[in-house]
Amino acid sequence: MRAALALAALALLTAPALAAPTAAQKDEFYAACMGIAQDAKLCGCKADAAMTLIDERFMGVVIASMKGTSSPAAGDYNAYNSYVARSNQICKPNY
């Protein structure tokens, strides 16, 4: 299981470069995170990490999921879980 998660995360990180998330998306991500966690340090770290871990399209998927307006599509589910795991490794190392 752990190896599969590591491989999925690696695939996510080595995927062809697509459009980077926008500054507006980063702000929206931060605001959504603060609405959930109310932890400026964690939300700042997660917003910064998202800018390097995922692309513009996928940032929209993550934000919508955080806001509760939609869930990741079946085709995005593994990548979403990998993103969450990787961002937690970065921002919550002892999680």
C-alpha positions as CSV (number, residue, x, y, z in Angstrom):
1,M,0.0,0.0,0.0
2,R,2.7,2.4,1.0
3,A,4.7,1.6,-2.2
4,A,1.6,2.1,-4.3
5,L,1.0,5.5,-2.7
6,A,4.7,6.5,-3.3
7,L,4.4,5.4,-6.9
8,A,1.2,7.4,-7.4
9,A,2.7,10.5,-5.8
10,L,5.8,10.1,-8.0
11,A,3.6,9.8,-11.1
12,L,1.7,12.9,-10.1
13,L,5.0,14.8,-9.6
14,T,6.5,13.6,-12.9
15,A,3.5,14.2,-15.0
16,P,4.0,16.4,-18.0
17,A,4.1,20.1,-17.1
18,L,0.8,21.8,-17.4
19,A,-0.4,25.2,-16.5
20,A,0.6,26.2,-13.0
21,P,-2.1,27.2,-10.6
22,T,-2.8,31.0,-10.6
23,A,-2.3,33.4,-7.8
24,A,-6.0,33.8,-7.6
25,Q,-6.4,30.0,-7.1
26,K,-3.7,30.1,-4.4
27,D,-5.7,32.8,-2.6
28,E,-9.0,30.8,-3.0
29,F,-7.2,27.7,-1.7
30,Y,-6.0,29.6,1.3
31,A,-9.4,31.0,2.1
32,A,-11.1,27.6,1.7
33,C,-8.4,26.0,4.0
34,M,-8.9,28.7,6.6
35,G,-12.6,28.1,6.6
36,I,-11.9,24.4,7.4
37,A,-8.8,24.5,9.6
38,Q,-8.5,28.1,10.9
39,D,-4.7,27.5,11.0
40,A,-2.8,30.2,9.1
41,K,0.5,28.4,9.3
42,L,-0.9,25.1,8.0
43,C,-3.0,26.8,5.3
44,G,-0.1,28.9,4.1
45,C,2.1,25.8,3.8
46,K,-0.6,23.8,2.0
47,A,-1.3,26.7,-0.4
48,D,2.4,27.0,-1.2
49,A,2.8,23.3,-1.6
50,A,-0.2,23.1,-3.9
51,M,1.5,25.6,-6.2
52,T,4.3,23.1,-6.9
53,L,2.5,19.8,-6.6
54,I,-0.5,20.3,-8.8
55,D,-1.5,22.1,-12.0
56,E,-4.2,24.7,-12.6
57,R,-7.0,22.2,-13.5
58,F,-6.3,20.0,-10.5
59,M,-6.1,23.0,-8.2
60,G,-9.8,23.6,-9.2
61,V,-10.6,20.0,-8.2
62,V,-8.9,20.4,-4.9
63,I,-10.6,23.7,-4.1
64,A,-14.0,22.4,-5.1
65,S,-13.5,19.4,-2.8
66,M,-12.4,21.6,0.1
67,K,-15.4,23.8,-0.3
68,G,-17.7,20.8,-0.5
69,T,-19.1,21.8,-3.9
70,S,-17.9,18.6,-5.6
71,S,-15.9,15.5,-5.1
72,P,-13.0,14.4,-7.3
73,A,-14.1,12.5,-10.4
74,A,-13.3,8.8,-10.4
75,G,-10.3,9.5,-12.7
76,D,-8.9,12.1,-10.3
77,Y,-9.4,10.1,-7.1
78,N,-6.0,8.5,-6.9
79,A,-4.2,11.7,-7.9
80,Y,-6.2,13.6,-5.3
81,N,-5.3,11.1,-2.5
82,S,-1.6,11.3,-3.6
83,Y,-1.7,15.1,-3.5
84,V,-3.2,15.1,0.0
85,A,-0.6,12.6,1.2
86,R,2.3,14.6,-0.3
87,S,1.1,17.9,1.0
88,N,0.7,16.4,4.4
89,Q,4.3,15.1,4.2
90,I,5.4,18.6,3.5
91,C,3.2,20.5,5.9
92,K,2.5,18.0,8.7
93,P,5.6,15.9,8.7
94,N,4.6,13.9,11.8
95,Y,1.0,13.3,10.6
